[in-house]
Amino acid sequence: MPSILFVCLGNICRSPLAEAALRAEAERLRLDLIVESAGTGNWHVGHPPDPRAQAVARKHGIDISGYQGRQVTPADFRRFTHVIALDHDNLANLRRIQPADTVAELSLLLDHVPGREGQAVTDPYFGDDAGFEVTWAEVTAAAEQLAARLRASPVP
């Protein structure tokens, strides 16, 4: 079964929204996936997502209030088939901790959206509520593309 770990810096904005978007798309498609999120930093371990992230998810019919931040570990590269970074800095951090015997396919989230390859998902943390809508739109578009790809070819 495909398993996806979304990774951003603090695991309170972008990666939980990506997790929520892919869970919703997988449910819509009746696709069996394991989906989680984590951060490369440890500042928000055990904390719920940012209230603005919760609000934008809730606006789209998804409750993420029960999610809890966690930090990515080297074991995640063996546990998940896909480890997906939300930006270049986190991708570089993941490459630094990635074990040699990894099974995970490593990528940027927007690499899965035609025409957006190599781009980072907008980080809304230091902005206003509108930034969370932009992030939601980006992660939702990527979730749709990723789910379609996994449905067509579930093996990494």
N, C-alpha and C positions, 0 to 999 in steps of 0.2 A: 504494500500500500504506500503510495506517495506520502511523504511527510515534509512539511514546509515550516521553516523557522524564519520569520521576518526580524531583521535587526536594524535598530537605529541607535542613537546615542544613549538616551535615558529610559527608553521603553515606556514612555507615558503619552506620546503623541502619535507619531507616524507609524511605528510598528504595531501598536495595538489597533490602529485604524485599518492597517493592511490585513491584520489577522481577522478582524471583524468582516471586512469586505470579502475576503476569500472564503471564510466560513459561510457567509450568506450565499455567495455564488455557488459553492459546492453543494449546499443544501438545495438551491434552486435546480441544479443540474442532476441532483441525486448521485453525486460523486463522493466516494469514500476517500477522505483525506484526513491526515493529522495536521493540524495547523496551530502554531504557537508563535509567540513573539518574545524578544529579549533585547537588552541593550548592551552596548560594549562598556558602558560606565556602570558604576554601582550606586549612584546617588539615590535612585528611586526604588531599590529592591524592596519588595513587599508593599509598595504603595499602589493605589489605584491610578488609572489614567488621569491625565489633566482634565479638570472639569469641562474645559472647552472641547476636548476630544470626546468626552462622554456626551456632551450636548449635541455635537454634530452627528454622532452615531445614532443617538436617540431620535433625532430629527428624521433619520432615514430608517427608523424602525428597529434599531439594534441596541441592546443594552450591553455595554461593556463595563459597567460599574463593578462587576465582580472580578475583572482581570486584575492581576497583580504583577508589578514590575519584577523582572529578574535579570540577572547578568548572564550573558552567553558564556559557555565554557568549552574547552576543547572537546569534551565528550559529545557536545551537540553535533559535531561534524561526523560522528559515527552514528548518532541516533536519527538524524534527519537526512532525507535524500536530497533536499534543496535547502541551502542557507542563502537567504536573499537580503542583501543590504539595501537600505533606502538612500544611501549617498556614498560618494567616493571615499570620504574619510573613514566611514565605518567599514567599507569594503577593504580598505587598506589595513585597518585594525584586525579584521577577520582573517585576512591573509597572513598576518603576523602570528596569530594563535592557532591557525589551522594545522592539525597534525599531518604528518606525512602519509599516514594510512587512512586518510579521510575517504568516506564514501559519498559525501555531499557534493552536489553541483553548486558552485558558488557563482552568484550573479548580482547585478543591480536590478531592482524591481522594474524600473522602466525599460530595461533591456527586453522585457516581454511585450512591450507595446510598439508596434511598427511605427517608425518615424521618431521615437523617443529614446532609442538606444543610446546608452552612455550618459543619459541625463539623470539628475538626482530628483527625488521627490521633494517638493517644497517643504521646508521646515517652518511650521507655523508658530513655534514656541514663543518667540519674542514679538509676535505681531498680534493682530486683533482677531476677532471671530471669523472674519472673512477669509483669513489665511487657512483656517481649518476646513472651510468649504473647498478651497482649492486643493488642499491635501486629500480630502475625501474623494474628490473627482479623480485625482491622479491614481490613488490606490484602488479605486473601484474599476477604472479602466484597465489597470494592470491585472487585477483579480480576474476580470472577465477573460482576458487574453491567456493568462496562466492556467486558469481552469479549463479552457478550451484545449490548450496544448496538452495538459495532463489527461484529459478525457480521451484525446486522440491517441496518445502514446504515454501511458502511465509510468513506464520505466524511464529513469533519468538517463 
